[in-house]
Structures are given as C-alpha cells and as structure tokens.
Amino acid sequence: MNRSFPFFFLPFFLLASCNPIPTPTPTPTSPTPGAGFRYSIYGPAYDPGPEYWTSVSEQMSANFSNARPMGIWIIGDIEGNQAYLNFPGTSSDPNILFGETDDNEAALTYFDQHNVQIWLQVEPGDADILTLIDLVLNQYGNHSSVIGFGVDVEWHRSTGSEAEGTPVTDEEAATWVDAVRDHDPEYRLFLKHWDTAFLPPTIRDGIVFVDDSQQFVSLDQMVNEFAAWGETFAPAQVAFQFGYPADSLWWRNLQDPPADIGNAILAAVPNTAALFWVDFTVLEVFPPDR
C-alpha cells in the first residue's frame, strides 16, 4: 500500500538417537527497546524545545519495560531534489544545501545531558548519501546522544508529492553501513520506508529497518502489517513510526494510544528495537504543558 506522507538468538536442537545434531535455527528475540519521538522542522506546529522532546521520550519509554528514551531527529528536509541540512557547511555536491545557522547543536547538547539516544536522519533527494553521512556525522558525531544515521528511502532519488523513492541495493546499503561505522564502530544505519521492496533484499548486518506505514483502518491491521515487516527483516532489528493523523479515527478511541499501540507491537514483533510517535500529532498527545 502506498502510504507517502506517510542478538540474541534462541537456538533449538532436534535430538534424535544415532543422528548428528543439526545446525541450530536462529530466531529473533526482543532487544531492549527504545521509545520516543520523531522530530522534523515541518511536522509540529512549532518546536517547544529540547526539554519538551526529552519529556516526550521519557513519557513514551515509561510505557514499556526497560525501554530507553530515544528519538529520530531529522536534519533539515528535502527541497525539490536537493537535501537541505539545517546547519552551516559547504559541499561540492550541488544537491546539498545548508542553513545559515545551526538548528541542532543546542538540542543535541541537551539530549547528551539527559541520556536521550538520538538517530540523525536525512531526506536525501538526489544528494550523495556517503557525502551526507560524512557531513552530518562530522558535524554532530561528538555528541554522546547520537547512536546512528538514518535515511528515509521515500526521498532517496525521489521528488514530488507522490514520492516513493528508489530501491536500495545490497551493495549500496553495505557501503553506507561501512561509512557510518567509519565514524564510530558502534553506530548503526537505519533505512526507512513502508514497502519492503524498497529496502535491500539480503543485507541485514548493522541496519535497523524502520516502517512508517499509515492509513490503517484499525490497530489490528497495523499490528498485522508490522508483524509481517518484522518477519521479513528478522533476525535484524526493526522499528516503527505511528500516530499519524490518517490513523487518528481509531487511535483516538484507545485509552492510552502510545502505550496501547506500542505494547501491541512489542507483543507481535519480537525483533522490535524502537517505537516512535510522530511529530504531526505529538503536541496533541503529549501536551507541552503536561
């Protein structure tokens, strides 16, 4: 369904007399999840500041056992076919634009101080991904809050209101993982889309696969689709964005939408690594004056 705008292993052994023990089959187990927010410069009606985003991550993570406060922090956005990065810089790539001021440094410093884990994500357009990785991580890799780099594949060599992106090959993904790890061996890459066909077919090492599907008719439909996503990419870790306006007709009727949705996902998708409430409705669900 087109929804633009928008380890551990448990081996088991079959024992039989006089037969060798077969190779164990790995199955995914639950990682310690992260939970929090997705932030963009265009999503919320206004930016309440890093104290607010930290509070959202803490409120979200409190819903789930041992979850860590976490967020997706989108660096700039896409302008036409160009990637706009909202900090000053220079690049020989004509498809990369820069801001006049650094709009991320203060927030990331606050997240460092309050133990919020942050993914730095780009909307690349026609910009070179390897160049974007180096620009963003050279700028912000000194922050202890940063845990990795993300690419929204919907905007990978893609423009327009009906954008879907260009599928990522195994070779591209492996090169991007290596580039991210060159900045810190502990960093990981996330790749985001709503259609598994747009993500690398076999490579899994070092990647978290994020599903940002929306336009569901019910929580059950969402969970079923997210479970299929988890199975597709297992044993790799997966993550989910939810809380879109398009789904609000049903999630508004839940007693506690962030907790109810998140716990349903965790019960159905054992390799879930993170849960993110999107910024399009975050001010409603997590009022800044709470």
C-alpha positions as CSV (number, residue, x, y, z in Angstrom):
1,M,0.0,0.0,0.0
2,N,1.4,3.4,-1.0
3,R,1.5,5.5,2.2
4,S,3.5,8.5,1.1
5,F,3.1,11.2,3.8
6,P,3.3,8.8,5.2
7,F,21.2,-10.8,19.5
8,F,20.5,-12.7,20.6
9,F,19.3,-15.9,19.0
10,L,17.4,-18.7,20.6
11,P,18.9,-21.9,19.1
12,F,17.0,-25.1,19.3
13,F,18.1,-28.6,18.7
14,L,16.2,-31.6,17.4
15,L,17.7,-34.5,19.1
16,A,17.4,-38.0,17.6
17,S,19.3,-41.1,18.5
18,C,22.1,-42.1,16.2
19,N,21.7,-38.9,14.3
20,P,24.1,-35.8,14.4
21,I,22.8,-32.6,16.0
22,P,21.6,-30.4,13.2
23,T,22.6,-26.8,12.7
24,P,20.5,-24.6,15.1
25,T,18.0,-22.3,13.5
26,P,18.2,-18.7,14.8
27,T,15.0,-16.8,15.8
28,P,14.9,-13.2,16.9
29,T,14.4,-12.2,20.5
30,S,13.3,-8.9,21.9
31,P,16.1,-6.3,22.1
32,T,15.8,-3.7,24.8
33,P,13.6,-1.2,23.0
34,G,14.0,2.5,22.6
35,A,10.9,4.7,22.6
36,G,10.2,8.3,22.0
37,F,9.6,10.7,19.2
38,R,10.2,11.6,15.5
39,Y,11.1,15.3,15.0
40,S,11.2,17.3,11.8
41,I,11.3,21.0,11.1
42,Y,7.9,20.7,9.3
43,G,6.0,18.2,11.4
44,P,4.8,20.0,14.6
45,A,3.1,23.4,14.5
46,Y,6.0,24.7,16.5
47,D,9.1,23.5,18.3
48,P,8.7,23.5,22.1
49,G,12.4,22.9,22.6
50,P,14.7,20.1,23.7
51,E,13.2,20.0,27.2
52,Y,9.9,19.1,25.6
53,W,11.3,16.4,23.3
54,T,13.2,14.9,26.2
55,S,10.0,14.7,28.2
56,V,8.2,13.0,25.3
57,S,11.0,10.4,25.1
58,E,10.7,9.8,28.8
59,Q,6.9,9.5,28.8
60,M,7.0,7.2,25.8
61,S,9.7,4.9,27.2
62,A,8.0,4.7,30.6
63,N,5.2,2.7,28.9
64,F,7.5,-0.2,28.1
65,S,9.6,-2.4,30.3
66,N,13.3,-1.3,30.4
67,A,12.8,1.0,27.4
68,R,15.3,3.7,26.8
69,P,14.4,7.3,25.8
70,M,15.1,7.7,22.1
71,G,14.3,10.0,19.2
72,I,14.6,10.4,15.5
73,W,16.0,13.9,14.8
74,I,15.6,14.8,11.1
75,I,18.4,17.1,9.9
76,G,16.7,19.6,7.6
77,D,14.4,18.3,4.9
78,I,14.1,17.9,1.2
79,E,13.8,20.9,-1.1
80,G,12.9,19.8,-4.7
81,N,15.5,17.2,-5.5
82,Q,18.1,18.7,-3.0
83,A,18.9,17.8,0.6
84,Y,18.7,20.8,2.9
85,L,20.8,20.5,6.0
86,N,19.9,23.0,8.7
87,F,23.5,23.8,9.8
88,P,26.2,25.9,8.0
89,G,28.5,24.0,5.7
90,T,30.0,23.5,2.3
91,S,30.0,20.7,-0.3
92,S,30.9,20.2,-3.9
93,D,27.6,18.2,-4.3
94,P,25.1,20.7,-6.0
95,N,22.3,18.7,-4.5
96,I,23.2,19.6,-0.9
97,L,22.0,22.9,0.6
98,F,23.0,24.4,4.0
99,G,21.4,26.6,6.6
100,E,22.8,29.9,7.9
101,T,22.5,28.8,11.5
102,D,23.0,25.5,13.4
103,D,19.5,24.5,14.4
104,N,20.5,21.2,16.1
105,E,23.5,21.8,18.3
106,A,21.7,23.1,21.4
107,A,19.1,20.3,21.3
108,L,21.7,17.5,20.9
109,T,23.7,19.0,23.8
110,Y,20.6,18.8,25.9
111,F,20.0,15.2,24.9
112,D,23.6,14.4,25.8
113,Q,22.9,15.7,29.3
114,H,19.7,13.8,29.7
115,N,20.6,10.4,28.3
116,V,18.3,10.5,25.3
117,Q,19.5,8.4,22.4
118,I,19.2,10.1,19.0
119,W,19.2,8.9,15.4
120,L,20.2,11.6,12.9
121,Q,18.2,11.2,9.7
122,V,18.3,12.9,6.3
123,E,15.9,13.2,3.4
124,P,18.4,12.9,0.6
125,G,16.8,13.6,-2.7
126,D,19.5,13.4,-5.4
127,A,22.3,14.1,-2.9
128,D,25.1,11.6,-2.5
129,I,24.4,9.5,0.6
130,L,28.1,9.0,1.5
131,T,28.6,12.7,1.4
132,L,25.6,13.3,3.7
133,I,26.8,10.7,6.1
134,D,30.2,12.4,6.5
135,L,28.7,15.9,6.6
136,V,26.2,15.1,9.3
137,L,28.4,12.8,11.5
138,N,31.4,15.2,11.2
139,Q,29.1,17.9,12.5
140,Y,27.4,16.0,15.3
141,G,29.4,12.8,15.9
142,N,30.9,14.4,19.0
143,H,27.6,14.1,20.8
144,S,27.2,11.1,23.2
145,S,23.4,11.1,22.4
146,V,24.0,10.1,18.8
147,I,23.7,6.4,18.1
148,G,23.4,6.3,14.3
149,F,22.4,7.7,11.0
150,G,19.1,7.2,9.1
151,V,18.0,7.5,5.5
152,D,14.3,8.0,4.6
153,V,14.3,6.0,1.4
154,E,11.0,7.5,0.4
155,W,13.1,10.6,-0.5
156,H,16.1,8.7,-2.0
157,R,16.4,9.9,-5.6
158,S,12.8,10.9,-5.5
159,T,10.7,14.1,-5.5
160,G,7.1,15.2,-5.6
161,S,4.0,14.7,-3.5
162,E,3.7,11.1,-4.7
163,A,7.3,10.2,-4.0
164,E,8.2,6.6,-3.3
165,G,12.0,6.6,-3.6
166,T,14.5,4.4,-5.4
167,P,15.1,0.9,-4.0
168,V,18.3,0.5,-2.1
169,T,20.6,-2.3,-3.3
170,D,22.6,-4.6,-1.0
171,E,25.8,-3.1,-2.4
172,E,24.6,0.5,-1.5
173,A,23.5,-0.5,1.9
174,A,26.7,-2.2,2.7
175,T,28.7,0.8,1.6
176,W,26.5,3.1,3.8
177,V,26.9,0.9,6.8
178,D,30.7,0.9,6.4
179,A,30.7,4.7,6.1
180,V,28.6,5.1,9.3
181,R,30.9,2.7,11.2
182,D,33.9,4.6,10.0
183,H,32.7,7.4,12.3
184,D,32.0,5.1,15.2
185,P,32.1,1.3,15.2
186,E,29.0,1.3,17.5
187,Y,26.9,3.4,15.1
188,R,24.2,1.7,13.0
189,L,22.3,2.7,9.9
190,F,18.6,2.8,9.7
191,L,16.6,2.6,6.5
192,K,13.0,3.8,6.5
193,H,10.1,3.0,4.1
194,W,6.7,1.5,4.2
195,D,7.3,-1.1,1.4
196,T,9.9,-3.9,1.9
197,A,10.6,-3.9,-1.8
198,F,12.4,-0.6,-1.5
199,L,14.9,-1.9,1.1
200,P,18.0,-4.1,0.5
201,P,16.9,-7.7,-0.2
202,T,19.5,-9.6,1.8
203,I,22.0,-7.5,3.8
204,R,21.0,-7.2,7.4
205,D,24.2,-6.5,9.4
206,G,24.3,-3.1,11.0
207,I,20.9,-2.0,9.8
208,V,17.6,-1.2,11.6
209,F,14.6,-1.3,9.3
210,V,12.0,1.4,10.1
211,D,8.4,1.1,8.9
212,D,6.5,4.4,8.6
213,S,3.2,3.0,7.2
214,Q,0.0,4.7,7.9
215,Q,-3.7,4.8,6.7
216,F,-4.7,1.7,8.7
217,V,-8.4,1.0,9.5
218,S,-7.6,-0.5,12.9
219,L,-5.0,-1.3,15.4
220,D,-5.2,-5.0,14.4
221,Q,-4.5,-4.1,10.8
222,M,-1.5,-2.1,11.8
223,V,-0.1,-4.8,14.1
224,N,-0.6,-7.5,11.4
225,E,1.3,-5.5,8.8
226,F,4.1,-4.5,11.3
227,A,4.4,-8.2,12.2
228,A,5.0,-9.1,8.6
229,W,7.6,-6.4,8.4
230,G,9.4,-7.8,11.4
231,E,9.4,-11.3,9.9
232,T,10.7,-10.0,6.6
233,F,13.8,-8.5,8.1
234,A,14.4,-10.9,11.0
235,P,16.8,-11.5,12.6
236,A,17.7,-7.8,12.0
237,Q,16.1,-5.3,14.3
238,V,13.1,-3.2,13.2
239,A,11.4,-0.1,14.4
240,F,8.1,1.7,13.8
241,Q,6.7,5.2,13.5
242,F,3.0,5.7,14.4
243,G,0.5,8.3,15.5
244,Y,-0.3,9.7,12.0
245,P,-3.3,11.9,11.5
246,A,-4.6,9.4,8.9
247,D,-4.9,6.8,11.6
248,S,-6.4,9.0,14.3
249,L,-10.0,8.0,13.7
250,W,-9.2,4.8,15.6
251,W,-6.2,5.6,17.8
252,R,-8.1,8.5,19.4
253,N,-10.5,5.9,20.8
254,L,-7.8,4.0,22.6
255,Q,-7.4,4.5,26.4
256,D,-3.7,5.3,26.1
257,P,-2.7,5.4,22.4
258,P,1.1,5.5,22.8
259,A,1.1,2.6,25.3
260,D,-1.7,0.6,23.7
261,I,-0.2,0.7,20.2
262,G,3.4,0.2,21.4
263,N,2.6,-2.8,23.6
264,A,0.6,-4.4,20.9
265,I,3.6,-4.1,18.5
266,L,6.0,-5.4,21.0
267,A,3.8,-8.5,21.7
268,A,3.6,-9.3,17.9
269,V,7.1,-8.3,16.7
270,P,9.8,-9.8,18.8
271,N,12.7,-8.0,17.0
272,T,11.3,-4.5,17.6
273,A,14.1,-2.2,18.6
274,A,12.3,1.2,18.8
275,L,8.9,2.8,18.8
276,F,8.4,6.5,17.7
277,W,5.3,8.7,18.0
278,V,5.4,11.1,15.0
279,D,5.6,14.8,15.3
280,F,2.4,15.5,13.3
281,T,0.3,14.8,16.3
282,V,2.8,14.8,19.2
283,L,1.7,18.2,20.6
284,E,-1.9,16.8,21.0
285,V,-0.9,13.5,22.5
286,F,1.9,14.9,24.7
287,P,0.8,18.4,25.5
288,P,3.8,20.7,26.2
289,D,2.2,21.9,29.5
290,R,1.9,18.4,30.9
